[in-house]
Amino acid sequence: MIKVLNVHHAGPWKLELEFSDHTHGLFDAAAYLANHQGPLLEALREAAYFDRVFIDAGALCWPNGLEISPARLRELVTVGVET
């Protein structure tokens, strides 16, 4: 099972992710938020709250309980392979 190992801010609403299979990718949360709605996502529209991202059990999480699974993130990111 793939997991997110590291997350780094790469600009406004952008996160650089490192996965357990040695790939990395850029998650453009602005594009994701433009196409998705929901009560847990609303808080992420504020930059200060979005920046509170953390990893729990290999998934991206925020303090309000929102979790984006590693499998879903792999579908959403532009992926590259580390050398």
Beta strands, then each sheet from edge to edge (+ up, - down):
strand 1: 4-9
strand 2: 14-19
strand 3: 23-28
strand 4: 54-56
strand 5: 59-61
strand 6: 67-68
strand 7: 78-81
sheet 1: 1+ 2- 3+ 7-
sheet 2: 4+ 5- 6+
end
